[in-house]
Amino acid sequence: MRKNYPLRIDADVLDAVRRWADDDLRSLNGQIEYLLRAALVQAGRLKHPQGPQPSQDQPANP
């Protein structure tokens, strides 16, 4: 389940994350979630990290 949450963020940080998202062909929201998830895994706060989701044109288990 996803929840909406308002985010206050410095304009320079937001611009840098937006550029990174563009480079990775992700949405800004997707990039923020990616960064948060990576930080949580690194800090040991997320016990079951989700791996990358296969695209619809790729089989999940070849």
N, C-alpha and C positions, 0 to 999 in steps of 0.2 A: 504494500500500500504506500502510495506517495502522498506527501502532505505539502501544501503550499506554505512558504515561510518568507516574509519580507526580509530583504538583506540590505544592510547599509554597508557600503564599501567605498574606499577611497577611489577617486576617478582614475588615478594612474594605475592602480592595481587592477581595476576593472578593464581598462584598456589593454593592459598586458595579458590578462587572461583571455580577453576576446581575441586578440591576435594569435595566441597559442591555440585557441579553439579553432580558429580559421585554418591554421597550419595543419592541425590534426583532423580537419573535416568533421568537427563536432559542433554541436550547438553550444552556446555559452552555458546554458543550464547543465548540459552533459559534461562539459569541461569542469565546472565547479564541483559536480558530484564526483567526477573522476579524481580530482585533487583531494577532496575531503576523504574519500574512501582510501586512497593511497596513504594519506596521513594517519588515518585510523589504524590501518593494517600495520604501518611502520611503528606506531606507538603501542601496538598490542591491544588496542581497544576494540577491534573488530575480529571476532573469533572465526567467522566463516566468510572469508572474502569471496565475492563472486568473481569468476573468471570472465574474460571477454565473451560477449554474446555473439554467436555465429550469425552472419547475415542470412537473410531468407534464401539466397541463392546458393549457400554453402551448406552441406549436410553437417549436423551437429556431431555425429560420430562416423567418420569415413570408414 
